[in-house]
Amino acid sequence: MRSKGPKYAMFCCVFLGILAFVPFAVGRKKDKSSVAALQMDEQKRAVHLLNRLTFGARPGDIERLNTIGIDKWIDEQLHPEKINDAALEARLSSFRTLRMSTREMVENFPPPQVIKAVEQGKQALPTDPVRRAVYESQMEKLDEKKQKKQAASETDTDTTANDQSSRRREDRLNADAAAQELLDLPPDQRMKAILQMPPDERRALKGSTKDQLLDGLNPQQRETLLALNNPQQVVQQELIAGKLLRATYSDRQLDEVMTDFWFNHFNVFIGKGADRYLITSYERDVIRPHALGKFEDLLVATAQSPAMLFYLDNWLSVGPNSDVANGIPKNANKVYRKRYHQKNSSTKQAKGKRNGLNENYGRELMELHTLGVNGGYTQKDVTEAARVLTGWTLKQPKEGGGFTFEDRMHEPGDKNVLGHRIKSNGEKEGLELLHILAHHPSTAKFISTKLAMRFVSDDPPPALIESMSQTFLKKDGDIREVLKTMLRSPEFWAPAAYRAKIKTPLEFVVSSLRASGAEVSDPLSIARALQNLGMPLYAMQPPTGYSMKADAWVNSSALLGRMNFALALTSGKLKGVQVDSQQIFAGANVPTDPVGALVALESELLAGDVSRQTHATIESQLQDAKAKPNPANTIAGLLLGSPEFQRR
């Protein structure tokens, strides 16, 4: 945070002291007799429900929930199909890739390997002028890299370096002049002129003028202009923008929370090759439709998803005794196969890319997706599971191909996993394994523990986990029924659970947007803030996903970053995000005096749950706030950065 004078710096130090030490004592265990004597009143029940089942309350949400009643509100959230989310869909309509198949994304926003294929004559250039322009720009970019590499290998003199620097300066000046001429044109004519430019000149249209060139263009034109420079980035940015807008504006909040929960549980890393394109479909077609359904259906969907198969390399896994591993021709008959195996039983496997058993997915399937690290499986079970899942592969993943079962890659013979004999049965072996895992008691406990950890506490009560686990087993892994058991439990409504969970950076940022009634026109500025807070979306490389526990996120640097974000948000310093304190009060008048505004905002943003220390710390700064154009926005920022708002 930049210095704003000694008084403000002193305030930050005091407030950070509160952030570091005060809030995290609230969720500690209390004497059983005192807890039993306490009850959560109706106001707190509403606040608690909104804090746990949504990404945060919006202005007026508590009143709306109390009007329809807690039970009806929960039922609606458990059945998101009943909720009209047309307003959100309107916000998402400009992001075309969110509705595209993976193959369509690859064709419209080509990755480097597609560009190389076109350059080598293995694939034709598109005839559509818009798509063709994108391909030509990327081919020019590839050619430029080759020329630079060749020039660097031929000579490395100071004269050459100076010449190259001069050419770059000249190119920038020419690009700036061309951009200025384009800005004077109406949007449609501007786009037409850009498409008619030579590829090298089109690619030069970037930097500070790019945003100006985008003004007035329709969604497809905007995507095209951005894709001229980096087509892959368009796919990723629209995916991120969609997630943030859904979390912020969807009325199907529990569905969004559960989609985020399951994506984190079945984590896939966007930085790995084809997954840059596969994750859009993974979240849309695999995770979201099953977020409140049967766990087995979700497990099978993730196991067969191209994103997961590619991420954990199961698409390359080959049975040691399979036809592919042994080099048996595709159309060989049974007699040939038998003689081949007898003759080559002691020889090494054929060399090639797909010639080995890969245990990555088999291990994570048991450790992270189902049984848990202490779920009772052995290394032998992991190996046997990997053998079962050989042949679960992909058709041309880098071109958007989907799941397929390749019998020639599959390990023949019976397998034994967790004491279950799985008879040789091709693709169905994998489905049998997933069925066994989905109905295992260890899976019921592991999934129930993670759900309780997300919705109740970092260290959920054993009685609650047992109750949820029993429902999981009795109701065939019905996630909706498991959540109902949790929501009906005394542990969920225990006073000690109230504001006892620390928000992850995503939860904090989105809850700030919702609480302040922010209008987001550029979600990518929010994405950059999340990256600064240590939680870039879809970018957790290990399959463990992001932690839900406080200790992963609580430190002085992180808390200072949150305070900076909150103040930037309410002071209008986040590009493409507007906050009006009037929105926080749902249209009612904001008190004009700073003290009155503080009290009112404490009620609106935190339902009055503010400690004396926090109140006193902010009140001490109100003299400075009087001199500001809008002290209510400053106070709102301080409250959003307060210890109390960090908890949900």
N, C-alpha and C positions, 0 to 999 in steps of 0.2 A: 504494500500500500504506500503510495507517495505521501510524503510529509505534508501536512496542512497546518503546521504551526505546533508549538510545544504543547499547548493545551489539548489539542486533538490527539497528539502522539501519546500523551499521558493517559488520555481516555482509552485508547486502543490497548495499552498495556494493562490497565485495570480490567477492561472487559475480557481480554484474552485470559487473564488470570481466572476469571469466573468460568469462562468456557472450558479451561483445562481441568478445573477441579470440582466445580459445583455440580454440573448436570449429571455426572455419571455416578453419583452416589444415590440418586433417586430410586434406581431399580434394584437396590440391594435388598437382601432378605430381611424380613421383619419378624418380630415375635409372633408366633402362630396365634396366640390369643388376641393380640391387637388386630391382626389381619382379619380374623374371623368376625371381629366386632364391627369392622368397617364395611360399608357398602358403597358401590358406585352409583351416584344419583343419575337421573335421566339426562341431564345436560352432559355429564361426563361420559355416559354410555354412548351418546350421539357422537361426541368428539372422538372417543376411543374407536368407534366403528369406522368413522371416516379416516382416521389416522392409519388404521390397519388394513382396510379393504380397498382403499383408494390410494392415489398418489398425493393425497392431501385435499383438505376442504377448500372449496371456492367460496367467495362471498355469497351468503344466503343458503349454503348447503345444509347447515345445521338446522335452520328453520324448516327447510323443505323436508328433511328427514323426519323431524318431529311431527310434521303435519301428516305424512302418510303412515308413520309408524315404523319402528325398527324391523319388525317381522316382515312386513310387506316390502320394505326397501331391500332387505337381505334376499328375499325370494326373487325380486327383479334382477338383482346383481348375479344371482346364481343361474339365471336364465337370460343371458344377454340378448338372445334373439327376440325377446319381448320389447327391448329398448330401441327406440328410433334414434339412430346415430347419423342422420342425414347431414347435419351441420358439420360433423367431422369429415364425412365423405366429400363434402364440397371443398373443404380445405385441402384434401389430398388429391383432388381431381387433376391438378396441374402436374403431378409427378407420374409420368406415363410408365416408367419402369416398374412401379409397384403393381401394375396390372399385366406386365409382360411375362411370358414364359422365359425360361433361361435361354433357350435357343434364340428367341426374338431379341433378347438383350445382347447376346453375343453378335448377332447379325447387325444390329443397329449401333452398337457401341463396341466395336471390335477390340479384342485384346491383342497384344503384340504377336502372338503366334498366328492369328488370322491374317494380320497385316503381312507377315513374312510369307505366308502361303500365297497371298495375292501377288506379292513382289516376285516370287519364284515361279509364277505361272500355274500354280497348283489349284488356284481358286480365282474365279472371275471377279472383276470389279462390279459393284452394283450398278444397275442402269438408272436407278432413282437418283436424281441430281443431288438431293440433300444427303443421302447416305454416301453417295460417291464422293462428295466434298470431304466428309469425315475421313474416309479411307485414304484419299489423296493427301490430306494433311498429315496423316500418320505415316504414310509412305515417305513423304518429304522429310519428316522428322527422323525416320530411320536412316534415310540416305545422308542426312546432315551429320548424324552420329558417326556413320562410316567414314565420311570425308574428314571429320575432325580427328578420328583415330588414325587414319592414314597419314594425315598431315603431321600429326605428332610423332609418328614412327619415322617419317622421312627427314624431319629437321626439328631442331629445338632451339633455334637461335633467337636472340632478343629482337632482331629485326622482324622475324615472322610473328612473334608474339605481339609486337607493336602494331603490325599490319592488321592482325586479327582483331585487336582491340579497337583500332580505328574503324574497321568494317562494322563491328558490333555497334559502335556509337552512331555510325551513319545509318545502319538499319533501324535503330531505335528512333532516330529523328524522322526517318521516312515513314515508319509505322505510326508515330504520333501524328504526323501530318495527314496521313490517310485516314486515321481514326477520326480526326476532327472533321474531315469532309463527310464521313459517314454519319456523324452525330447530327449533322444538319439535315439529314434525310428523314422522311417519315419511316416508321418501323418496317413496313412491308418492303419499301424500296431499299431501305438500308440492308435488310436481310438478302434481298435479291442481288445487291451490289457485292455483298460479302461472298456469296456463293460463286460469283463470276470472277473473283480475284484469283490470281495464281496461288497455289497451295502455300508457298513460302510466305507470301504477304498475308494470307489468312492466319497462319500460325503466329505471325508477329503481333496480332491483335490481342494483347493481353496486358496484364498489369493494371494500373490505376484507371485506364479508360475502359476496361472490360465491363465493369458494372454499369457505366453510362451507356455502353452499346446495348446492354440487355434491356434497358428501359423501353417499355411499350411493346416488347416482343411477346408473342403468344408462347404457351408452354413448350411446344415442339421447337419453335425457333430458338428459344432460350437454351434448350437442351443441345440443339445442334451447334450453336455458337460455343458453348462450353466444351462440347465433344471435339471440336476442331483442335483443341489443345490437349485434352486428356479424356478420352471416352470412358475409360474404366472408372474415373473419378465421378462421372455423372451417376453411374449405377450406385456407387457407394454412398454418395452424398444424398441421393434421393431416399435410399434405405434408411439412413440415419435421420433425415428430416421427417420421414413418415413415422418412425418410432417416437420421436419427441413430440410431434403433433398429436399422435394418438394418446400418449400418456398425459398430455396437458389438457386436451379438449374432449376426449371421448367420454360419453355418458356411461359407457360400458366399462366402468373402472375396474371392477374385479376381474373381468376378462383380460384387461390390459396388464394388471398386476400378475395374474397367473401366467400369461404369455411370457412376461419377463422372467418369472420364476422358472418356468420350464426351459426357456432358452438357456438360462444360466446353468440349470441342472444338466441339460444335454448340450453343453457349450461347444461352439464351433468358432474357429478363428478366421476372421475376414482377411487376414494378411497372407493366407496360404493359397497361392495359385488360383485354381478354378473356383475356390470358395468365395472369391470376390464377386462372382456372378451367381453362385448357387444359394447364397444365404437368403436372398429375397424370397425365393420360393420356399426355402426351408422354414422360415418363420411364418409365411403366409399360408402355405399348404400343408405343413406338417405339424408345427407347434400350435398355432392359433386354433385350428378346428378341433383339436383334442385337449385343449387346456382344461376343460371341465368335464371331460368324458371318462372313459375307462383307461386305466393306466396301461393295460396290455396293448390296446389300440395305439396309444402314443408311443410305446416302446417299439412296436413293429414298424410304425411309420418312421421313426428316427433311424432304426436299423437299416431300412431300405432307402433312406433319403440319400441322394447323391452328395449332399453337403457333408454328411457324417461319414459316408463310405470313403470320400476323398480325404477328409480331415484326418481320420485315424488309419488311413491306408488299407482298409480292408478290401478295397477294389483291386489291390495288387496281390492279395494273399492267395497262394496256390498250394493245394495239397501235395505233400512230398511224393505220394504215389499216384497222383492224378495223371491224366493223359498229357496235359500241357507240360508238367514237370518232367515227364519221361520221353517227351518228343514223339508221342504216338500220333500218326496222321489223323486228321479230323474224321475221315470216312472209313477208318479201319474197322473190320468186322470183329466179332467176338473171338474167333479162332486166332486171328492175328494178335489181338490184345493179350490173350492167354500165353501164347508162345513168346511174345515180346517180354512180358513180365518174368517168365521163367528164365529167359536168356539174359536179361539185364537186371536181375534182382540185386546184384551186388555192385553195379556200376553207379557212377555219380549221376546226379540229375543233369538234364540238359541245361546249357547256359542260356541266359536270357533275362529280360526284365522281370517277368513274372515266373519265378522259379523257386519261391520260398514261402514258407508259412509265416504270416505276420500276426503276432499276438496282440498288437496295440488295441484293437477294438475289443477283442475278447476280454482283455484285462480291465479296460475302462467300463465295459458293459457290466461287469460284476462289482468292481470297486466303487465306481461313481454313479452308475445308472440304476443299479438294482440292489444288490445285497449289502453294499457298504464294506468298508475296509475290514471290519471284524465280522463279516457275514457268514463265515464258516466254509469258505471255499479254499482250495489249495492251488499251488502252481500247476499241478496236473489237471485240475478242473479248467484253468485258464487255457492250457494247451489244447485240451479236448474241445473246449468251446470254439477256439480258433479253427480247429479242424472241421467242426460242424458248419462253420460259417464260410468256409472256402467256397468259391463260386458265386458268392454274393458280390457282384461287381457292377461296372458301369459301361455304358456305350458312349465312347468319345466324350468324356467329361468336360474337356476343354472347349467343346463345341456345344455344350448344353444337353448332352445325352442323359438318359435316365437310367434307373435301376434295371438290371437284368440278372438272371441266374445262368451261369455258364457251367454246364455239367462237366466239361472237359477240365476245368480248374478245380473241381470239387474232389475232396479226399474220399475215396471209396471206403466201404466197411462200416461196421458199427462203432459207436463212440459211447463213453461213459462219463457223464457229467453229474456231479453232486449225488452220486449213488444211483442215478437214473440211466438205464440203458437206452440209448437212442439208436434205433435200427437204421441201417443204410436206406435212405429214402430221398436223396437229392435235396432240393430246395426245402422240402417239408421238414427236414431235420432242424433247420434254423428256426422255423416257426414253432416246432416242439420245444426247442431250447428256450425261446423267448416266453413261451407259455409257462414253463417250469419256473423260470426266474420271476415272472410277473406275479405268480401266486405263492412265492416262497415266504415264510414268516419273517425272514430277515429283511426281505424287500419291504414288506408291510411296515416293519419297524423303522427302517431307514428312511423311507419316503415320509412317513408320519412325523419322524423327528425333524426332517428338513422343513416340512410345512409348519410345524409348531414353532420352529426356530424363526421362520419368516414372519409369522403372524402373532406369536405370543411372547417369546423371550429368547435370548441367546442361549440360555440353559433351561429348556422347557421341562416342566414337571413330569416325572416318570409315569404318574397316574394318567395324565393327559395323553402321553405317547401310547400307552397301553390301550386306552379307550379308542383312540384313532386307529391303531393297528388292528384291533378286533373288527372295527367297521370295514377297514380295507379288505380284510380276509372274507368277511361275511357277505359283503356287497360286491364281490368280484372286482376289487380295485377301482370302484366308482369314486372318482376324485370329488365330485359334487357331494356325495354322501359323507365322505371323510371330512370335508369342510363343514358340513352341517353338524357333525359330531363335535368338532372343535368349537363352533360358534354357540353350541348349546351347553358347553362345559363351564363349570364354575371357575376353572383356571383361566379361561379367556377373559372373563369379566372380573377377575380378582383386582382389587385396588392396587396391588403391587405391580400389576402389568400396565397401569395407566402411564403413558409417556415414558416407558421404560426401555424402549428400543431406540437405538441411535440410527439416524437415517444414513443410508449410503449416499455418495455424491449425487447419483441419479435421483434418488428420492428427495434429497434436499433441494436440488435445482428445480425439479418439476413441481414440488410442493410450493416453492417460492413463487413460481409462475402462476400457479393456480390460486394461491392465497392473495396475491396482489392483483388478480384480474388482468394479467399482462396480455397484450396483443402481440403475438409473435408473427412477424412477416419474414424473418430470416432465421430459420431453426439452426443454421450452421454456426451462428454466433454462440448459441447455447451449447452446441457440440464442442466448440473450442473451449468453452468454459469447463465442460466436463473433463476434457483432456487435461486441462490445467489442474483440476482437482484429483487427478489420478484414476479416472474411470472412463477412458475413451470407449465409446459404444462399439460392440462386436469385436473388440481388440484385445480380449484376454487370451493370450496364446496357449497356456496350459488348459487341459480339458476340465480342470477343477472348477472353472468359472470364478466370478468375483465372490468374495466373502460377504456373508450377511451379518457378521459379528462386529461389535463396536471396536474391538482392539485393532482391527485392520484399518480403521479410518480415523481414530482419535489420536491426534498429535497436534502440537502447537502450530506447525506449518500448515497443516490441512485446515485447521480451524480458522486461521488467519485468511486462508484462501476463500473460505466460505463467507467470512465477513466482507472481504473485498467484492465478492460476487454480489452479495445482497445489496451493498451500497451502490455498486455500478448499475444493478438492475433498476433500483428505484430512482436513481438520479439521471436516468436516460442515457447512460454511457455504453450500453450494449447495442451494437448495431442491429437494426431490424427488430427491436423489442421496445414497446412503449408501455409505460405504467402510469396510470393516473390515479392518485389517491382517492378520487371520487369513486372509482370502480370498486375499491375495497369496501366502501360503505354502500355498495349496491345502489348508487344513485342518490343516497341521502347526503345532506350537507356535512362537510368536514368541519369540525370545530376550528375556529381561527386561532385561538391561543394555543401555544405549544403544549402546555400542561394538559389542557383539555383534549388535545389531539392525541397525546401519549396515552391517556386513560382510555379514550375511545378505540385507539388502534390496538391496545392490549386486549380489549374485548373482542374486536373483529378478527385479529390475526391469531390470537392465542386463547380465545375463550376465557380471558382473565387469568390464565395460569402463568403468572409472572411472579418471580421471587422478589422480595423487598430489595435485595442486592442489585438485581438487574434493573428494577424500576429506578432505584436511586442513582445507579451509574448512568442511565440514559437521561434522567432528569437533570443531572449535573451539567449536561451538555446543551440543555434547551436554551440557554442564554445565547449561545452561538447560533443555534437553529433559528432564533428570531430574525437574525439578519439575512437568512437565506430566502430566496424567492418562494420556495414551497417547503416549509419546515416539516409538514406532514409526510412528504416523501422521504426526507432524511430519517425521520423517526421510524417510518415503516422499514427502511433498510436496516436500521439498528436492531429492530425487533426480529426481522427475518434472520439476522446474524446472531441472535441471542442464544444462550444455552437452551432455553425452553423450546425454541423452534427447531433445534437440532434433534429433538426427541419426538417420537411418534407413538 
